[in-house]
């Protein structure tokens, strides 16, 4: 039986295998900047990456390509199967629908839709979008929300698999622990203890249906350097006696 053209188009669309991952609804402060990560399948390391604006994929307009710089800056990290889109000096006119996308020849491009909201006072925000910690140490992230989101679900999620942690203590697969404490008024704090190098990566604060990305970088334990300094100082003191 022949299918109507519209129904056939829907079936073909839903049959596509899309592997791109990104957030659903990101908020950013007007005049500020935000970096949004887009995770793609390893088979697309060498493919061209781009950022497209529009509610529907068919009619979206390309705003930036990989290694472009300016208001929209795309940086590709093939070793990690991820590219980031950074928006500088955000304005209210930047609010809208966008797509992370990988250009694929001979078949539909891989892509993922997200919505960006630019506000003078964002409904969800973070103190720092980049945090650093040393192996074995602790790190904390403070996530803010407005009064309209006081009763919404608060979560801290890992980007690559969207594994989320709520207001309880739990062990991650990397054996570090995550604890979330909500003050019930305007912010919740995420505490990650016993950091491991494998904890490095992208995370996001989630309140209701809104998210804000945060990059965590875990550096090697600096005890080796400290011990070397202590040994050097000991030798100097011994020789001076």
mmCIF file of the C-alpha atoms, coordinates in Angstrom:
data_MODEL
# 
_entry.id   MODEL 
# 
loop_
_atom_site.group_PDB 
_atom_site.id 
_atom_site.type_symbol 
_atom_site.label_atom_id 
_atom_site.label_alt_id 
_atom_site.label_comp_id 
_atom_site.label_asym_id 
_atom_site.label_entity_id 
_atom_site.label_seq_id 
_atom_site.pdbx_PDB_ins_code 
_atom_site.Cartn_x 
_atom_site.Cartn_y 
_atom_site.Cartn_z 
_atom_site.occupancy 
_atom_site.B_iso_or_equiv 
_atom_site.pdbx_formal_charge 
_atom_site.auth_seq_id 
_atom_site.auth_comp_id 
_atom_site.auth_asym_id 
_atom_site.auth_atom_id 
_atom_site.pdbx_PDB_model_num 
ATOM 1   C CA . UNK A 1 1   ? 0.000  0.000  0.000  1.00 0.00 ? 1   UNK A CA 1 
ATOM 2   C CA . UNK A 1 2   ? 1.380  3.396  -0.962 1.00 0.00 ? 2   UNK A CA 1 
ATOM 3   C CA . UNK A 1 3   ? 1.843  5.812  1.948  1.00 0.00 ? 3   UNK A CA 1 
ATOM 4   C CA . UNK A 1 4   ? 0.793  9.481  1.805  1.00 0.00 ? 4   UNK A CA 1 
ATOM 5   C CA . UNK A 1 5   ? 3.863  11.727 1.194  1.00 0.00 ? 5   UNK A CA 1 
ATOM 6   C CA . UNK A 1 6   ? 3.528  13.447 4.592  1.00 0.00 ? 6   UNK A CA 1 
ATOM 7   C CA . UNK A 1 7   ? 3.338  10.152 6.510  1.00 0.00 ? 7   UNK A CA 1 
ATOM 8   C CA . UNK A 1 8   ? 6.224  8.754  4.501  1.00 0.00 ? 8   UNK A CA 1 
ATOM 9   C CA . UNK A 1 9   ? 8.314  11.786 5.387  1.00 0.00 ? 9   UNK A CA 1 
ATOM 10  C CA . UNK A 1 10  ? 7.548  11.344 9.089  1.00 0.00 ? 10  UNK A CA 1 
ATOM 11  C CA . UNK A 1 11  ? 8.533  7.676  8.969  1.00 0.00 ? 11  UNK A CA 1 
ATOM 12  C CA . UNK A 1 12  ? 11.792 8.469  7.193  1.00 0.00 ? 12  UNK A CA 1 
ATOM 13  C CA . UNK A 1 13  ? 12.556 11.195 9.735  1.00 0.00 ? 13  UNK A CA 1 
ATOM 14  C CA . UNK A 1 14  ? 11.954 8.977  12.767 1.00 0.00 ? 14  UNK A CA 1 
ATOM 15  C CA . UNK A 1 15  ? 13.906 6.133  11.178 1.00 0.00 ? 15  UNK A CA 1 
ATOM 16  C CA . UNK A 1 16  ? 17.116 8.193  11.165 1.00 0.00 ? 16  UNK A CA 1 
ATOM 17  C CA . UNK A 1 17  ? 19.735 7.174  13.699 1.00 0.00 ? 17  UNK A CA 1 
ATOM 18  C CA . UNK A 1 18  ? 20.875 10.315 15.509 1.00 0.00 ? 18  UNK A CA 1 
ATOM 19  C CA . UNK A 1 19  ? 23.721 10.051 18.012 1.00 0.00 ? 19  UNK A CA 1 
ATOM 20  C CA . UNK A 1 20  ? 24.326 13.729 18.820 1.00 0.00 ? 20  UNK A CA 1 
ATOM 21  C CA . UNK A 1 21  ? 23.889 14.702 22.484 1.00 0.00 ? 21  UNK A CA 1 
ATOM 22  C CA . UNK A 1 22  ? 23.459 18.134 24.008 1.00 0.00 ? 22  UNK A CA 1 
ATOM 23  C CA . UNK A 1 23  ? 21.276 19.910 26.563 1.00 0.00 ? 23  UNK A CA 1 
ATOM 24  C CA . UNK A 1 24  ? 17.578 20.679 26.103 1.00 0.00 ? 24  UNK A CA 1 
ATOM 25  C CA . UNK A 1 25  ? 17.090 24.215 27.458 1.00 0.00 ? 25  UNK A CA 1 
ATOM 26  C CA . UNK A 1 26  ? 20.031 26.419 28.465 1.00 0.00 ? 26  UNK A CA 1 
ATOM 27  C CA . UNK A 1 27  ? 19.839 29.788 30.240 1.00 0.00 ? 27  UNK A CA 1 
ATOM 28  C CA . UNK A 1 28  ? 22.426 32.576 30.144 1.00 0.00 ? 28  UNK A CA 1 
ATOM 29  C CA . UNK A 1 29  ? 22.692 36.087 31.550 1.00 0.00 ? 29  UNK A CA 1 
ATOM 30  C CA . UNK A 1 30  ? 22.290 39.010 29.127 1.00 0.00 ? 30  UNK A CA 1 
ATOM 31  C CA . UNK A 1 31  ? 25.714 40.433 28.329 1.00 0.00 ? 31  UNK A CA 1 
ATOM 32  C CA . UNK A 1 32  ? 27.418 37.261 29.513 1.00 0.00 ? 32  UNK A CA 1 
ATOM 33  C CA . UNK A 1 33  ? 28.751 34.196 27.736 1.00 0.00 ? 33  UNK A CA 1 
ATOM 34  C CA . UNK A 1 34  ? 27.929 30.504 27.718 1.00 0.00 ? 34  UNK A CA 1 
ATOM 35  C CA . UNK A 1 35  ? 29.712 27.443 26.350 1.00 0.00 ? 35  UNK A CA 1 
ATOM 36  C CA . UNK A 1 36  ? 27.476 24.593 25.210 1.00 0.00 ? 36  UNK A CA 1 
ATOM 37  C CA . UNK A 1 37  ? 29.040 21.163 24.581 1.00 0.00 ? 37  UNK A CA 1 
ATOM 38  C CA . UNK A 1 38  ? 27.839 18.896 21.767 1.00 0.00 ? 38  UNK A CA 1 
ATOM 39  C CA . UNK A 1 39  ? 28.813 15.231 21.992 1.00 0.00 ? 39  UNK A CA 1 
ATOM 40  C CA . UNK A 1 40  ? 29.047 13.252 18.742 1.00 0.00 ? 40  UNK A CA 1 
ATOM 41  C CA . UNK A 1 41  ? 29.764 9.653  17.714 1.00 0.00 ? 41  UNK A CA 1 
ATOM 42  C CA . UNK A 1 42  ? 33.430 8.703  17.294 1.00 0.00 ? 42  UNK A CA 1 
ATOM 43  C CA . UNK A 1 43  ? 32.893 7.852  13.632 1.00 0.00 ? 43  UNK A CA 1 
ATOM 44  C CA . UNK A 1 44  ? 32.408 11.571 12.936 1.00 0.00 ? 44  UNK A CA 1 
ATOM 45  C CA . UNK A 1 45  ? 35.764 12.821 14.265 1.00 0.00 ? 45  UNK A CA 1 
ATOM 46  C CA . UNK A 1 46  ? 36.819 14.141 10.856 1.00 0.00 ? 46  UNK A CA 1 
ATOM 47  C CA . UNK A 1 47  ? 33.421 15.471 9.774  1.00 0.00 ? 47  UNK A CA 1 
ATOM 48  C CA . UNK A 1 48  ? 32.633 19.175 9.669  1.00 0.00 ? 48  UNK A CA 1 
ATOM 49  C CA . UNK A 1 49  ? 30.727 20.503 12.709 1.00 0.00 ? 49  UNK A CA 1 
ATOM 50  C CA . UNK A 1 50  ? 28.342 23.444 12.665 1.00 0.00 ? 50  UNK A CA 1 
ATOM 51  C CA . UNK A 1 51  ? 25.724 25.358 14.652 1.00 0.00 ? 51  UNK A CA 1 
ATOM 52  C CA . UNK A 1 52  ? 22.342 26.037 13.090 1.00 0.00 ? 52  UNK A CA 1 
ATOM 53  C CA . UNK A 1 53  ? 19.524 28.349 14.183 1.00 0.00 ? 53  UNK A CA 1 
ATOM 54  C CA . UNK A 1 54  ? 15.836 27.652 13.604 1.00 0.00 ? 54  UNK A CA 1 
ATOM 55  C CA . UNK A 1 55  ? 12.849 25.870 15.106 1.00 0.00 ? 55  UNK A CA 1 
ATOM 56  C CA . UNK A 1 56  ? 12.821 23.213 12.387 1.00 0.00 ? 56  UNK A CA 1 
ATOM 57  C CA . UNK A 1 57  ? 15.882 21.458 11.037 1.00 0.00 ? 57  UNK A CA 1 
ATOM 58  C CA . UNK A 1 58  ? 14.771 21.822 7.423  1.00 0.00 ? 58  UNK A CA 1 
ATOM 59  C CA . UNK A 1 59  ? 14.781 25.635 7.539  1.00 0.00 ? 59  UNK A CA 1 
ATOM 60  C CA . UNK A 1 60  ? 17.526 26.392 10.083 1.00 0.00 ? 60  UNK A CA 1 
ATOM 61  C CA . UNK A 1 61  ? 20.290 28.848 9.187  1.00 0.00 ? 61  UNK A CA 1 
ATOM 62  C CA . UNK A 1 62  ? 23.960 28.035 9.827  1.00 0.00 ? 62  UNK A CA 1 
ATOM 63  C CA . UNK A 1 63  ? 25.434 30.619 12.229 1.00 0.00 ? 63  UNK A CA 1 
ATOM 64  C CA . UNK A 1 64  ? 28.920 29.149 12.726 1.00 0.00 ? 64  UNK A CA 1 
ATOM 65  C CA . UNK A 1 65  ? 31.209 26.311 11.673 1.00 0.00 ? 65  UNK A CA 1 
ATOM 66  C CA . UNK A 1 66  ? 34.074 24.615 13.484 1.00 0.00 ? 66  UNK A CA 1 
ATOM 67  C CA . UNK A 1 67  ? 37.045 26.900 14.166 1.00 0.00 ? 67  UNK A CA 1 
ATOM 68  C CA . UNK A 1 68  ? 35.025 30.032 13.365 1.00 0.00 ? 68  UNK A CA 1 
ATOM 69  C CA . UNK A 1 69  ? 35.590 32.836 15.872 1.00 0.00 ? 69  UNK A CA 1 
ATOM 70  C CA . UNK A 1 70  ? 33.467 35.830 16.750 1.00 0.00 ? 70  UNK A CA 1 
ATOM 71  C CA . UNK A 1 71  ? 30.140 36.140 18.542 1.00 0.00 ? 71  UNK A CA 1 
ATOM 72  C CA . UNK A 1 72  ? 29.668 32.427 17.955 1.00 0.00 ? 72  UNK A CA 1 
ATOM 73  C CA . UNK A 1 73  ? 32.794 30.314 18.373 1.00 0.00 ? 73  UNK A CA 1 
ATOM 74  C CA . UNK A 1 74  ? 32.904 26.586 17.653 1.00 0.00 ? 74  UNK A CA 1 
ATOM 75  C CA . UNK A 1 75  ? 35.875 24.522 18.840 1.00 0.00 ? 75  UNK A CA 1 
ATOM 76  C CA . UNK A 1 76  ? 36.192 20.833 17.972 1.00 0.00 ? 76  UNK A CA 1 
ATOM 77  C CA . UNK A 1 77  ? 37.919 18.304 20.259 1.00 0.00 ? 77  UNK A CA 1 
ATOM 78  C CA . UNK A 1 78  ? 38.097 15.100 18.169 1.00 0.00 ? 78  UNK A CA 1 
ATOM 79  C CA . UNK A 1 79  ? 40.061 13.225 20.849 1.00 0.00 ? 79  UNK A CA 1 
ATOM 80  C CA . UNK A 1 80  ? 37.041 13.558 23.142 1.00 0.00 ? 80  UNK A CA 1 
ATOM 81  C CA . UNK A 1 81  ? 34.284 13.312 20.481 1.00 0.00 ? 81  UNK A CA 1 
ATOM 82  C CA . UNK A 1 82  ? 32.949 16.701 21.449 1.00 0.00 ? 82  UNK A CA 1 
ATOM 83  C CA . UNK A 1 83  ? 32.715 20.221 20.098 1.00 0.00 ? 83  UNK A CA 1 
ATOM 84  C CA . UNK A 1 84  ? 31.723 23.319 22.009 1.00 0.00 ? 84  UNK A CA 1 
ATOM 85  C CA . UNK A 1 85  ? 29.737 26.340 20.930 1.00 0.00 ? 85  UNK A CA 1 
ATOM 86  C CA . UNK A 1 86  ? 30.562 29.532 22.821 1.00 0.00 ? 86  UNK A CA 1 
ATOM 87  C CA . UNK A 1 87  ? 28.245 32.517 22.670 1.00 0.00 ? 87  UNK A CA 1 
ATOM 88  C CA . UNK A 1 88  ? 29.848 35.843 23.624 1.00 0.00 ? 88  UNK A CA 1 
ATOM 89  C CA . UNK A 1 89  ? 28.013 38.979 24.774 1.00 0.00 ? 89  UNK A CA 1 
ATOM 90  C CA . UNK A 1 90  ? 24.595 37.336 24.747 1.00 0.00 ? 90  UNK A CA 1 
ATOM 91  C CA . UNK A 1 91  ? 21.586 39.524 23.942 1.00 0.00 ? 91  UNK A CA 1 
ATOM 92  C CA . UNK A 1 92  ? 17.849 38.878 24.161 1.00 0.00 ? 92  UNK A CA 1 
ATOM 93  C CA . UNK A 1 93  ? 17.748 38.512 20.374 1.00 0.00 ? 93  UNK A CA 1 
ATOM 94  C CA . UNK A 1 94  ? 19.976 35.417 20.716 1.00 0.00 ? 94  UNK A CA 1 
ATOM 95  C CA . UNK A 1 95  ? 17.159 33.540 22.477 1.00 0.00 ? 95  UNK A CA 1 
ATOM 96  C CA . UNK A 1 96  ? 15.681 30.798 20.342 1.00 0.00 ? 96  UNK A CA 1 
ATOM 97  C CA . UNK A 1 97  ? 16.034 27.308 18.886 1.00 0.00 ? 97  UNK A CA 1 
ATOM 98  C CA . UNK A 1 98  ? 19.394 25.938 17.767 1.00 0.00 ? 98  UNK A CA 1 
ATOM 99  C CA . UNK A 1 99  ? 20.944 22.697 16.540 1.00 0.00 ? 99  UNK A CA 1 
ATOM 100 C CA . UNK A 1 100 ? 24.305 21.059 17.215 1.00 0.00 ? 100 UNK A CA 1 
ATOM 101 C CA . UNK A 1 101 ? 25.147 19.312 13.950 1.00 0.00 ? 101 UNK A CA 1 
ATOM 102 C CA . UNK A 1 102 ? 27.710 17.180 12.135 1.00 0.00 ? 102 UNK A CA 1 
ATOM 103 C CA . UNK A 1 103 ? 27.810 17.314 8.358  1.00 0.00 ? 103 UNK A CA 1 
ATOM 104 C CA . UNK A 1 104 ? 27.426 13.879 6.786  1.00 0.00 ? 104 UNK A CA 1 
ATOM 105 C CA . UNK A 1 105 ? 27.543 13.266 3.063  1.00 0.00 ? 105 UNK A CA 1 
ATOM 106 C CA . UNK A 1 106 ? 25.171 10.851 1.307  1.00 0.00 ? 106 UNK A CA 1 
ATOM 107 C CA . UNK A 1 107 ? 22.802 10.687 4.285  1.00 0.00 ? 107 UNK A CA 1 
ATOM 108 C CA . UNK A 1 108 ? 21.089 13.077 6.752  1.00 0.00 ? 108 UNK A CA 1 
ATOM 109 C CA . UNK A 1 109 ? 23.318 15.146 9.036  1.00 0.00 ? 109 UNK A CA 1 
ATOM 110 C CA . UNK A 1 110 ? 23.591 14.088 12.673 1.00 0.00 ? 110 UNK A CA 1 
ATOM 111 C CA . UNK A 1 111 ? 22.063 16.767 14.905 1.00 0.00 ? 111 UNK A CA 1 
ATOM 112 C CA . UNK A 1 112 ? 20.363 17.608 18.209 1.00 0.00 ? 112 UNK A CA 1 
ATOM 113 C CA . UNK A 1 113 ? 17.973 20.445 19.012 1.00 0.00 ? 113 UNK A CA 1 
ATOM 114 C CA . UNK A 1 114 ? 18.199 22.754 22.048 1.00 0.00 ? 114 UNK A CA 1 
ATOM 115 C CA . UNK A 1 115 ? 16.603 26.001 23.168 1.00 0.00 ? 115 UNK A CA 1 
ATOM 116 C CA . UNK A 1 116 ? 18.589 28.979 24.480 1.00 0.00 ? 116 UNK A CA 1 
ATOM 117 C CA . UNK A 1 117 ? 17.064 31.652 26.734 1.00 0.00 ? 117 UNK A CA 1 
ATOM 118 C CA . UNK A 1 118 ? 18.913 34.918 27.416 1.00 0.00 ? 118 UNK A CA 1 
ATOM 119 C CA . UNK A 1 119 ? 17.661 36.841 30.467 1.00 0.00 ? 119 UNK A CA 1 
ATOM 120 C CA . UNK A 1 120 ? 18.772 39.825 32.558 1.00 0.00 ? 120 UNK A CA 1 
ATOM 121 C CA . UNK A 1 121 ? 18.298 37.612 35.618 1.00 0.00 ? 121 UNK A CA 1 
ATOM 122 C CA . UNK A 1 122 ? 18.453 33.959 34.471 1.00 0.00 ? 122 UNK A CA 1 
ATOM 123 C CA . UNK A 1 123 ? 16.033 31.532 36.103 1.00 0.00 ? 123 UNK A CA 1 
ATOM 124 C CA . UNK A 1 124 ? 18.985 29.152 36.532 1.00 0.00 ? 124 UNK A CA 1 
ATOM 125 C CA . UNK A 1 125 ? 22.673 30.112 36.668 1.00 0.00 ? 125 UNK A CA 1 
ATOM 126 C CA . UNK A 1 126 ? 26.019 29.118 38.203 1.00 0.00 ? 126 UNK A CA 1 
ATOM 127 C CA . UNK A 1 127 ? 28.732 31.008 40.060 1.00 0.00 ? 127 UNK A CA 1 
ATOM 128 C CA . UNK A 1 128 ? 31.492 29.516 37.877 1.00 0.00 ? 128 UNK A CA 1 
ATOM 129 C CA . UNK A 1 129 ? 31.065 27.648 34.605 1.00 0.00 ? 129 UNK A CA 1 
ATOM 130 C CA . UNK A 1 130 ? 34.602 26.192 34.860 1.00 0.00 ? 130 UNK A CA 1 
ATOM 131 C CA . UNK A 1 131 ? 35.856 24.546 38.056 1.00 0.00 ? 131 UNK A CA 1 
ATOM 132 C CA . UNK A 1 132 ? 39.171 22.888 38.883 1.00 0.00 ? 132 UNK A CA 1 
ATOM 133 C CA . UNK A 1 133 ? 40.241 20.338 41.475 1.00 0.00 ? 133 UNK A CA 1 
ATOM 134 C CA . UNK A 1 134 ? 43.112 18.008 42.306 1.00 0.00 ? 134 UNK A CA 1 
ATOM 135 C CA . UNK A 1 135 ? 42.979 14.237 42.354 1.00 0.00 ? 135 UNK A CA 1 
ATOM 136 C CA . UNK A 1 136 ? 41.723 13.052 45.757 1.00 0.00 ? 136 UNK A CA 1 
ATOM 137 C CA . UNK A 1 137 ? 40.471 16.502 46.783 1.00 0.00 ? 137 UNK A CA 1 
ATOM 138 C CA . UNK A 1 138 ? 36.979 18.009 46.857 1.00 0.00 ? 138 UNK A CA 1 
ATOM 139 C CA . UNK A 1 139 ? 35.259 20.576 44.671 1.00 0.00 ? 139 UNK A CA 1 
ATOM 140 C CA . UNK A 1 140 ? 31.968 22.431 45.036 1.00 0.00 ? 140 UNK A CA 1 
ATOM 141 C CA . UNK A 1 141 ? 29.643 24.116 42.554 1.00 0.00 ? 141 UNK A CA 1 
ATOM 142 C CA . UNK A 1 142 ? 26.870 26.549 43.489 1.00 0.00 ? 142 UNK A CA 1 
ATOM 143 C CA . UNK A 1 143 ? 23.777 26.614 41.270 1.00 0.00 ? 143 UNK A CA 1 
ATOM 144 C CA . UNK A 1 144 ? 21.291 29.476 41.577 1.00 0.00 ? 144 UNK A CA 1 
ATOM 145 C CA . UNK A 1 145 ? 17.588 29.589 40.756 1.00 0.00 ? 145 UNK A CA 1 
ATOM 146 C CA . UNK A 1 146 ? 14.792 32.160 40.950 1.00 0.00 ? 146 UNK A CA 1 
ATOM 147 C CA . UNK A 1 147 ? 11.756 31.996 43.247 1.00 0.00 ? 147 UNK A CA 1 
ATOM 148 C CA . UNK A 1 148 ? 9.612  30.414 40.550 1.00 0.00 ? 148 UNK A CA 1 
ATOM 149 C CA . UNK A 1 149 ? 11.875 27.365 40.585 1.00 0.00 ? 149 UNK A CA 1 
ATOM 150 C CA . UNK A 1 150 ? 12.078 26.800 44.353 1.00 0.00 ? 150 UNK A CA 1 
ATOM 151 C CA . UNK A 1 151 ? 9.863  23.715 44.177 1.00 0.00 ? 151 UNK A CA 1 
ATOM 152 C CA . UNK A 1 152 ? 11.395 22.253 41.008 1.00 0.00 ? 152 UNK A CA 1 
ATOM 153 C CA . UNK A 1 153 ? 13.610 19.174 40.999 1.00 0.00 ? 153 UNK A CA 1 
ATOM 154 C CA . UNK A 1 154 ? 17.311 20.040 41.528 1.00 0.00 ? 154 UNK A CA 1 
ATOM 155 C CA . UNK A 1 155 ? 19.932 17.788 39.931 1.00 0.00 ? 155 UNK A CA 1 
ATOM 156 C CA . UNK A 1 156 ? 23.609 17.596 39.067 1.00 0.00 ? 156 UNK A CA 1 
ATOM 157 C CA . UNK A 1 157 ? 24.162 15.573 35.907 1.00 0.00 ? 157 UNK A CA 1 
ATOM 158 C CA . UNK A 1 158 ? 27.126 14.198 34.004 1.00 0.00 ? 158 UNK A CA 1 
ATOM 159 C CA . UNK A 1 159 ? 26.943 15.197 30.396 1.00 0.00 ? 159 UNK A CA 1 
ATOM 160 C CA . UNK A 1 160 ? 28.188 12.166 28.482 1.00 0.00 ? 160 UNK A CA 1 
ATOM 161 C CA . UNK A 1 161 ? 25.604 9.737  29.860 1.00 0.00 ? 161 UNK A CA 1 
ATOM 162 C CA . UNK A 1 162 ? 23.199 12.190 31.591 1.00 0.00 ? 162 UNK A CA 1 
ATOM 163 C CA . UNK A 1 163 ? 23.501 10.274 34.863 1.00 0.00 ? 163 UNK A CA 1 
ATOM 164 C CA . UNK A 1 164 ? 21.966 12.603 37.448 1.00 0.00 ? 164 UNK A CA 1 
ATOM 165 C CA . UNK A 1 165 ? 22.243 12.999 41.211 1.00 0.00 ? 165 UNK A CA 1 
ATOM 166 C CA . UNK A 1 166 ? 19.535 14.541 43.351 1.00 0.00 ? 166 UNK A CA 1 
ATOM 167 C CA . UNK A 1 167 ? 19.459 15.689 46.984 1.00 0.00 ? 167 UNK A CA 1 
ATOM 168 C CA . UNK A 1 168 ? 21.113 12.623 48.455 1.00 0.00 ? 168 UNK A CA 1 
ATOM 169 C CA . UNK A 1 169 ? 24.578 11.152 48.781 1.00 0.00 ? 169 UNK A CA 1 
ATOM 170 C CA . UNK A 1 170 ? 25.549 8.531  46.246 1.00 0.00 ? 170 UNK A CA 1 
ATOM 171 C CA . UNK A 1 171 ? 28.693 6.979  44.789 1.00 0.00 ? 171 UNK A CA 1 
ATOM 172 C CA . UNK A 1 172 ? 29.515 7.574  41.147 1.00 0.00 ? 172 UNK A CA 1 
ATOM 173 C CA . UNK A 1 173 ? 31.020 4.945  38.897 1.00 0.00 ? 173 UNK A CA 1 
ATOM 174 C CA . UNK A 1 174 ? 34.388 6.651  39.428 1.00 0.00 ? 174 UNK A CA 1 
ATOM 175 C CA . UNK A 1 175 ? 34.159 6.068  43.224 1.00 0.00 ? 175 UNK A CA 1 
ATOM 176 C CA . UNK A 1 176 ? 33.989 9.750  44.061 1.00 0.00 ? 176 UNK A CA 1 
ATOM 177 C CA . UNK A 1 177 ? 30.840 10.883 45.844 1.00 0.00 ? 177 UNK A CA 1 
ATOM 178 C CA . UNK A 1 178 ? 28.301 13.571 45.097 1.00 0.00 ? 178 UNK A CA 1 
ATOM 179 C CA . UNK A 1 179 ? 26.235 15.409 47.683 1.00 0.00 ? 179 UNK A CA 1 
ATOM 180 C CA . UNK A 1 180 ? 23.593 18.030 46.890 1.00 0.00 ? 180 UNK A CA 1 
ATOM 181 C CA . UNK A 1 181 ? 22.259 20.435 49.499 1.00 0.00 ? 181 UNK A CA 1 
ATOM 182 C CA . UNK A 1 182 ? 19.416 22.836 48.660 1.00 0.00 ? 182 UNK A CA 1 
ATOM 183 C CA . UNK A 1 183 ? 18.852 25.948 50.784 1.00 0.00 ? 183 UNK A CA 1 
ATOM 184 C CA . UNK A 1 184 ? 15.224 26.001 49.600 1.00 0.00 ? 184 UNK A CA 1 
ATOM 185 C CA . UNK A 1 185 ? 15.397 29.691 48.728 1.00 0.00 ? 185 UNK A CA 1 
ATOM 186 C CA . UNK A 1 186 ? 17.740 30.550 45.879 1.00 0.00 ? 186 UNK A CA 1 
ATOM 187 C CA . UNK A 1 187 ? 20.556 28.031 45.400 1.00 0.00 ? 187 UNK A CA 1 
ATOM 188 C CA . UNK A 1 188 ? 21.797 24.495 45.820 1.00 0.00 ? 188 UNK A CA 1 
ATOM 189 C CA . UNK A 1 189 ? 25.390 23.371 46.291 1.00 0.00 ? 189 UNK A CA 1 
ATOM 190 C CA . UNK A 1 190 ? 27.026 20.335 44.735 1.00 0.00 ? 190 UNK A CA 1 
ATOM 191 C CA . UNK A 1 191 ? 29.951 18.802 46.632 1.00 0.00 ? 191 UNK A CA 1 
ATOM 192 C CA . UNK A 1 192 ? 32.114 16.219 44.871 1.00 0.00 ? 192 UNK A CA 1 
ATOM 193 C CA . UNK A 1 193 ? 34.618 14.476 47.136 1.00 0.00 ? 193 UNK A CA 1 
ATOM 194 C CA . UNK A 1 194 ? 37.493 12.090 46.439 1.00 0.00 ? 194 UNK A CA 1 
ATOM 195 C CA . UNK A 1 195 ? 38.003 13.391 42.914 1.00 0.00 ? 195 UNK A CA 1 
ATOM 196 C CA . UNK A 1 196 ? 39.521 11.141 40.278 1.00 0.00 ? 196 UNK A CA 1 
ATOM 197 C CA . UNK A 1 197 ? 41.054 12.102 36.946 1.00 0.00 ? 197 UNK A CA 1 
ATOM 198 C CA . UNK A 1 198 ? 38.190 10.290 35.212 1.00 0.00 ? 198 UNK A CA 1 
ATOM 199 C CA . UNK A 1 199 ? 35.738 12.766 36.803 1.00 0.00 ? 199 UNK A CA 1 
ATOM 200 C CA . UNK A 1 200 ? 36.976 15.443 34.377 1.00 0.00 ? 200 UNK A CA 1 
ATOM 201 C CA . UNK A 1 201 ? 34.394 16.443 31.817 1.00 0.00 ? 201 UNK A CA 1 
ATOM 202 C CA . UNK A 1 202 ? 31.171 18.332 31.292 1.00 0.00 ? 202 UNK A CA 1 
ATOM 203 C CA . UNK A 1 203 ? 28.314 18.436 33.798 1.00 0.00 ? 203 UNK A CA 1 
ATOM 204 C CA . UNK A 1 204 ? 25.202 20.562 34.170 1.00 0.00 ? 204 UNK A CA 1 
ATOM 205 C CA . UNK A 1 205 ? 23.053 22.028 36.915 1.00 0.00 ? 205 UNK A CA 1 
ATOM 206 C CA . UNK A 1 206 ? 19.434 21.113 36.254 1.00 0.00 ? 206 UNK A CA 1 
ATOM 207 C CA . UNK A 1 207 ? 16.405 22.811 37.823 1.00 0.00 ? 207 UNK A CA 1 
ATOM 208 C CA . UNK A 1 208 ? 13.083 21.712 36.418 1.00 0.00 ? 208 UNK A CA 1 
ATOM 209 C CA . UNK A 1 209 ? 13.449 21.839 32.635 1.00 0.00 ? 209 UNK A CA 1 
ATOM 210 C CA . UNK A 1 210 ? 16.388 24.294 32.606 1.00 0.00 ? 210 UNK A CA 1 
ATOM 211 C CA . UNK A 1 211 ? 20.106 23.495 32.507 1.00 0.00 ? 211 UNK A CA 1 
ATOM 212 C CA . UNK A 1 212 ? 23.424 25.321 32.791 1.00 0.00 ? 212 UNK A CA 1 
ATOM 213 C CA . UNK A 1 213 ? 26.659 23.594 31.639 1.00 0.00 ? 213 UNK A CA 1 
ATOM 214 C CA . UNK A 1 214 ? 29.740 23.378 33.882 1.00 0.00 ? 214 UNK A CA 1 
ATOM 215 C CA . UNK A 1 215 ? 33.175 22.043 32.926 1.00 0.00 ? 215 UNK A CA 1 
ATOM 216 C CA . UNK A 1 216 ? 35.163 20.190 35.590 1.00 0.00 ? 216 UNK A CA 1 
ATOM 217 C CA . UNK A 1 217 ? 38.914 19.687 35.214 1.00 0.00 ? 217 UNK A CA 1 
ATOM 218 C CA . UNK A 1 218 ? 40.645 17.337 37.644 1.00 0.00 ? 218 UNK A CA 1 
ATOM 219 C CA . UNK A 1 219 ? 44.423 17.673 37.780 1.00 0.00 ? 219 UNK A CA 1 
ATOM 220 C CA . UNK A 1 220 ? 46.989 15.173 39.009 1.00 0.00 ? 220 UNK A CA 1 
ATOM 221 C CA . UNK A 1 221 ? 47.725 15.070 42.721 1.00 0.00 ? 221 UNK A CA 1 
ATOM 222 C CA . UNK A 1 222 ? 50.508 17.558 43.440 1.00 0.00 ? 222 UNK A CA 1 
ATOM 223 C CA . UNK A 1 223 ? 51.907 15.631 46.439 1.00 0.00 ? 223 UNK A CA 1 
ATOM 224 C CA . UNK A 1 224 ? 54.784 14.391 44.294 1.00 0.00 ? 224 UNK A CA 1 
ATOM 225 C CA . UNK A 1 225 ? 55.795 17.968 43.579 1.00 0.00 ? 225 UNK A CA 1 
ATOM 226 C CA . UNK A 1 226 ? 55.421 18.923 47.236 1.00 0.00 ? 226 UNK A CA 1 
ATOM 227 C CA . UNK A 1 227 ? 57.557 15.983 48.392 1.00 0.00 ? 227 UNK A CA 1 
ATOM 228 C CA . UNK A 1 228 ? 60.249 16.851 45.844 1.00 0.00 ? 228 UNK A CA 1 
ATOM 229 C CA . UNK A 1 229 ? 60.333 20.430 47.151 1.00 0.00 ? 229 UNK A CA 1 
ATOM 230 C CA . UNK A 1 230 ? 60.587 19.204 50.741 1.00 0.00 ? 230 UNK A CA 1 
ATOM 231 C CA . UNK A 1 231 ? 63.481 16.890 49.832 1.00 0.00 ? 231 UNK A CA 1 
ATOM 232 C CA . UNK A 1 232 ? 65.287 19.714 48.015 1.00 0.00 ? 232 UNK A CA 1 
ATOM 233 C CA . UNK A 1 233 ? 64.870 22.057 50.984 1.00 0.00 ? 233 UNK A CA 1 
ATOM 234 C CA . UNK A 1 234 ? 66.112 19.345 53.370 1.00 0.00 ? 234 UNK A CA 1 
ATOM 235 C CA . UNK A 1 235 ? 69.257 18.867 51.301 1.00 0.00 ? 235 UNK A CA 1 
ATOM 236 C CA . UNK A 1 236 ? 69.941 22.627 51.250 1.00 0.00 ? 236 UNK A CA 1 
ATOM 237 C CA . UNK A 1 237 ? 69.485 22.866 55.022 1.00 0.00 ? 237 UNK A CA 1 
ATOM 238 C CA . UNK A 1 238 ? 71.716 19.837 55.639 1.00 0.00 ? 238 UNK A CA 1 
ATOM 239 C CA . UNK A 1 239 ? 74.509 21.304 53.510 1.00 0.00 ? 239 UNK A CA 1 
ATOM 240 C CA . UNK A 1 240 ? 74.288 24.619 55.314 1.00 0.00 ? 240 UNK A CA 1 
ATOM 241 C CA . UNK A 1 241 ? 74.904 23.034 58.714 1.00 0.00 ? 241 UNK A CA 1 
# 
